[in-house]
Amino acid sequence: MKFMHAFRPMILATAFGCAALPLFAQQTPAPATPAAPTAPEPTPTGQPDEPYKLVVRTAEVNLVFTVTDKKGRFITGLKRENFGLLDDGRPPEAVNKFTQQTNLPLRLGVMLDTSSSIRQRFKFEQDAAIDFFLQVLHTNDRAFIEGFDIQRNLPQDFTNNVDLLNQGIRKLRPGGGTALYDALYNTCKDQMLTLRDEGAVRRAIILVSDGDDNYSRAYQADAIKMCQRAETIVYTISTDISPSKGKGGEVLRKIAEATGGQPFYPVKLEDVAVGFRNIEEELRSQYLLAYRPAEFKQDGAFRTIYLQSTDSRYHVRAKTGYFAPRPPDEK
């Protein structure tokens, strides 16, 4: 991420009680990506925007993030005082929890591009996804499998049963155009936004595609904002192994970075499985920071997040922000 302003360190001792969290002067950093505006998104169907009803028990933000060194290796074992945080340009009012969440339950979706453009590569996608589920799913985790071309196909909804997920993957067949933005928008809206788990969970989607879209009614920004509303991290794995990734590769990068995920670009077809393995390792190397934002309002506005390590050797990867819930009585 590039920020246009320099930040002056300060200490907010009350943030963690006895242990202080280094925070930053209250300057608002430049947005990390243009895909996170505050204006309400246009609905892809052209119908009036529908309400998003969120049950809010407390104004607490659960921020899942990853730390790497300059070579991309995951850094674990850091403490809460090793990070600085701004929420909407302000230090948090209080930090309630900081932990390395290698076992926080997963709510995971794998979206496989089944359009005609990936027909020759589809079996590699299927095999890599099956191996991934075998390795990553633990007792409290749930996952679903989806294929998409111009329509979505959900052969298996959320389950912990790997055999059912494998059967769902084998039912998918390639063919048709590509409506990537529509698929991602509606998947986050229907599968992730509606989740009602007790306690914190990690919501993530692995999107396997070449990044091309020739059929969507939604825009890229619509899909990204719906992922942000659903508090879902998106990891992307490109199936385009050509030297120049073109427009599709840039699409996958923007989606991943805006949601706190990471894009992967295999150099040969067999490396799709390597992308899945890298994501598996990341999911077991993440941190959770739960905090209460300052001057929080239930107004439906987008609030930016700026999280940085106090050690310049490390890079923090987190979502660029989130949407505050709307008032409970808003229709």
C-alpha positions in Angstrom: 0.0 0.0 0.0 1.1 3.6 -0.7 0.1 6.4 1.5 0.6 10.1 0.7 1.1 11.3 4.2 3.7 10.4 6.8 2.4 9.3 10.2 3.8 10.5 13.5 3.8 7.8 16.2 1.9 8.3 19.5 0.9 6.1 22.4 -2.6 5.4 23.5 -2.1 3.5 26.7 -5.7 2.9 27.4 -6.2 0.9 24.1 -4.9 -2.3 25.6 -5.1 -1.6 29.3 -1.6 -2.1 30.7 0.0 -2.8 27.3 0.2 0.2 25.0 -0.5 0.0 21.3 1.5 2.5 19.2 -1.0 4.4 17.1 -0.6 7.2 14.5 -1.4 10.8 14.3 -5.0 11.4 13.3 -4.3 12.1 9.6 -6.5 10.2 7.2 -4.3 8.1 4.9 -5.0 8.2 1.2 -7.3 5.3 0.2 -5.4 2.2 -0.7 -7.7 1.5 -3.7 -10.4 3.4 -5.5 -12.7 0.4 -5.1 -13.9 1.5 -1.7 -16.1 4.6 -2.2 -18.6 5.7 0.4 -21.4 6.2 -2.0 -24.0 3.4 -2.1 -23.4 0.9 -4.8 -25.7 0.6 -7.8 -27.7 -2.7 -7.8 -26.8 -4.9 -10.8 -30.5 -5.5 -11.5 -31.4 -1.9 -11.7 -33.9 -2.2 -9.0 -34.0 0.1 -5.9 -31.2 -0.7 -3.4 -32.4 -3.3 -0.8 -31.7 -2.9 2.9 -28.9 -4.8 4.6 -30.1 -5.9 8.0 -27.3 -6.6 10.4 -27.8 -7.6 14.0 -25.4 -5.5 16.0 -24.8 -6.5 19.6 -21.8 -4.2 20.1 -20.0 -1.8 17.9 -17.0 -4.1 17.7 -14.9 -4.7 14.6 -13.2 -8.1 14.1 -10.2 -7.4 11.9 -8.4 -10.5 10.5 -5.0 -9.8 8.9 -1.8 -11.3 7.8 1.8 -10.2 8.3 4.7 -11.1 5.9 8.3 -10.1 5.5 9.8 -8.6 2.3 10.1 -12.0 0.8 6.5 -12.9 1.4 7.1 -15.3 4.2 4.4 -15.3 6.9 5.4 -13.8 10.3 3.8 -15.2 13.4 4.3 -14.6 17.1 4.0 -10.8 17.0 2.4 -8.9 19.9 -0.4 -6.3 19.9 2.1 -3.5 20.6 3.8 -4.3 17.3 0.9 -2.7 15.3 -0.6 0.7 14.7 -4.3 1.2 13.7 -6.5 3.9 12.4 -10.2 3.4 11.9 -11.7 6.1 9.7 -8.7 8.2 10.5 -8.9 7.8 14.3 -7.3 5.5 16.8 -9.7 3.0 18.3 -11.6 3.8 21.4 -10.6 0.4 22.9 -9.0 -2.9 21.8 -10.9 -5.9 23.2 -8.8 -8.7 21.9 -5.6 -9.5 20.0 -4.6 -13.0 19.2 -3.1 -15.2 16.5 -6.1 -17.0 15.2 -4.8 -20.1 13.6 -7.9 -22.0 14.8 -10.7 -19.5 14.3 -13.5 -21.3 12.5 -13.6 -20.9 8.8 -16.6 -20.1 6.6 -15.1 -20.8 3.2 -16.3 -20.8 -0.3 -14.5 -22.0 -3.5 -15.8 -20.4 -6.7 -14.6 -22.1 -9.9 -14.9 -20.4 -13.2 -16.7 -22.9 -15.5 -16.9 -20.7 -18.6 -15.8 -21.9 -22.0 -12.5 -19.9 -21.7 -11.1 -22.3 -19.0 -12.3 -25.6 -20.5 -8.8 -26.9 -21.1 -7.8 -26.0 -17.5 -10.8 -27.1 -15.6 -9.7 -30.5 -14.4 -6.6 -29.0 -12.7 -9.0 -26.6 -10.9 -11.2 -29.4 -9.7 -8.3 -31.6 -8.5 -6.6 -28.6 -6.7 -9.9 -27.6 -4.9 -10.4 -31.2 -3.7 -6.9 -31.5 -2.2 -7.4 -28.1 -0.6 -10.6 -29.1 1.2 -8.9 -32.3 2.4 -6.1 -30.2 4.0 -7.8 -27.1 5.3 -11.1 -28.1 6.8 -11.2 -28.8 10.6 -14.1 -29.8 12.8 -15.6 -26.3 13.3 -15.1 -25.2 9.7 -17.8 -25.1 7.0 -17.3 -24.7 3.2 -19.3 -24.6 0.0 -18.5 -25.1 -3.7 -19.8 -23.0 -6.5 -19.3 -22.9 -10.3 -20.1 -19.9 -12.4 -20.3 -18.9 -16.1 -23.2 -16.7 -17.0 -25.1 -18.2 -14.1 -24.1 -19.6 -10.7 -24.3 -23.3 -9.9 -24.2 -24.3 -6.2 -23.8 -28.1 -6.1 -22.9 -28.1 -2.4 -23.9 -25.5 0.2 -22.1 -25.0 3.6 -21.0 -28.3 5.0 -18.1 -29.9 7.0 -18.3 -33.1 4.9 -15.4 -33.3 2.5 -16.9 -36.1 0.6 -20.0 -34.0 -0.2 -17.8 -31.1 -1.3 -15.8 -33.4 -3.6 -19.0 -34.7 -5.1 -20.1 -31.2 -5.7 -16.9 -30.3 -7.4 -17.2 -33.3 -9.8 -20.7 -32.2 -10.8 -19.5 -29.0 -12.3 -19.1 -28.8 -16.1 -17.5 -26.0 -18.1 -19.3 -24.0 -20.8 -20.8 -20.6 -21.6 -19.8 -17.0 -21.1 -18.5 -15.3 -17.9 -20.3 -13.2 -15.4 -17.6 -13.0 -12.8 -18.8 -9.8 -11.1 -22.4 -11.0 -10.9 -21.3 -14.3 -9.4 -19.1 -12.7 -6.7 -21.7 -10.1 -5.8 -24.5 -12.6 -5.4 -22.3 -15.2 -3.6 -21.3 -12.7 -1.0 -24.8 -11.4 -0.7 -26.5 -14.8 -0.5 -23.9 -17.0 1.2 -21.8 -14.8 3.4 -23.9 -11.8 4.3 -26.6 -14.1 5.6 -24.4 -16.1 8.0 -25.4 -15.9 11.6 -22.6 -17.5 13.6 -22.2 -17.1 17.3 -18.8 -15.8 18.0 -16.1 -14.7 15.6 -15.4 -16.6 12.3 -13.2 -16.0 9.3 -15.1 -15.6 6.1 -13.1 -16.2 2.9 -13.7 -17.0 -0.7 -11.2 -18.5 -3.1 -12.0 -17.3 -6.6 -10.4 -19.4 -9.4 -10.7 -17.7 -12.8 -8.8 -16.0 -15.6 -10.4 -12.7 -14.5 -12.3 -12.1 -17.7 -15.9 -10.9 -17.6 -18.1 -10.5 -20.7 -21.6 -10.9 -19.3 -22.1 -9.2 -15.9 -24.7 -6.6 -15.1 -22.9 -5.6 -11.9 -19.7 -3.6 -12.0 -16.4 -4.6 -10.4 -16.9 -2.0 -7.7 -20.3 -3.5 -6.9 -18.8 -6.9 -6.3 -16.0 -5.5 -4.1 -18.3 -3.5 -2.0 -20.6 -6.5 -1.4 -17.6 -8.5 -0.3 -16.8 -5.7 2.1 -20.4 -5.6 3.4 -20.2 -9.3 4.0 -16.8 -9.0 5.7 -15.3 -11.6 3.4 -11.7 -11.9 2.3 -11.2 -12.9 -1.3 -8.2 -14.8 -2.5 -7.8 -15.1 -6.3 -6.0 -17.7 -8.3 -5.5 -16.9 -12.0 -5.9 -19.7 -14.5 -4.2 -17.5 -17.2 -0.7 -18.8 -17.5 0.3 -16.5 -20.4 3.3 -14.2 -19.8 1.1 -11.1 -19.9 -1.9 -11.4 -17.5 -3.7 -8.5 -19.2 -6.9 -7.0 -17.9 -8.1 -10.2 -16.2 -5.0 -10.3 -13.9 -5.6 -6.7 -12.9 -9.2 -7.5 -12.1 -8.2 -10.4 -9.8 -5.5 -8.2 -8.1 -8.0 -5.4 -7.3 -10.6 -7.7 -5.9 -8.1 -9.5 -3.6 -6.3 -6.4 -2.3 -9.5 -4.5 -1.6 -10.8 -7.3 0.6 -7.6 -8.2 2.4 -6.7 -11.2 0.3 -4.0 -11.9 -2.1 -3.8 -12.7 -5.9 -1.9 -15.7 -7.1 -0.6 -16.1 -10.6 0.6 -19.6 -11.5 3.2 -19.8 -14.2 2.1 -23.2 -15.4 -1.2 -25.0 -15.1 0.0 -27.4 -12.4 0.8 -24.5 -10.1 -2.9 -23.8 -9.5 -2.5 -26.3 -6.6 0.4 -24.3 -5.3 -1.9 -21.3 -5.1 -4.3 -23.3 -3.0 -1.4 -24.5 -0.7 -0.3 -20.9 -0.2 -3.8 -19.9 0.8 -4.0 -22.8 3.2 -0.8 -21.7 4.9 -2.0 -18.1 5.1 -5.3 -19.1 6.7 -3.3 -20.8 9.5 -1.0 -17.8 10.0 -3.5 -15.0 10.6 -4.1 -12.6 13.4 -7.4 -11.3 14.9 -7.7 -7.7 16.3 -11.1 -7.0 17.9 -11.6 -3.3 18.7 -14.3 -0.7 19.4 -14.0 2.2 16.9 -14.1 5.8 18.0 -17.0 8.0 17.0 -18.8 5.1 15.5 -22.2 5.7 13.8 -24.7 3.2 12.5 -25.1 5.2 9.2 -24.2 2.6 6.6 -21.1 4.6 5.6 -17.8 3.1 4.5 -15.1 3.4 7.2 -11.5 3.1 6.1 -9.0 0.9 8.0 -5.2 1.6 8.1 -3.2 -1.1 9.9 0.6 -1.0 9.9 3.4 -2.8 11.7 5.8 -0.7 13.7 8.6 -2.8 12.3 9.4 -1.6 8.7 10.6 -5.1 7.8 7.1 -6.4 7.9 4.1 -5.8 5.6 0.5 -6.1 6.9 -2.3 -7.3 4.6 -5.8 -6.4 5.8 -9.1 -5.2 4.2 -9.1 -1.6 3.3 -12.3 -0.9 5.3 -15.9 -1.9 6.1 -19.4 -0.7 6.0 -21.0 0.4 9.2 -24.4 -1.2 9.8 -27.5 0.9 9.2 -29.9 1.7 12.0 -32.0 -1.3 13.0 -35.3 0.5 12.2 -34.2 1.7 8.8 -36.2 0.1 6.0 
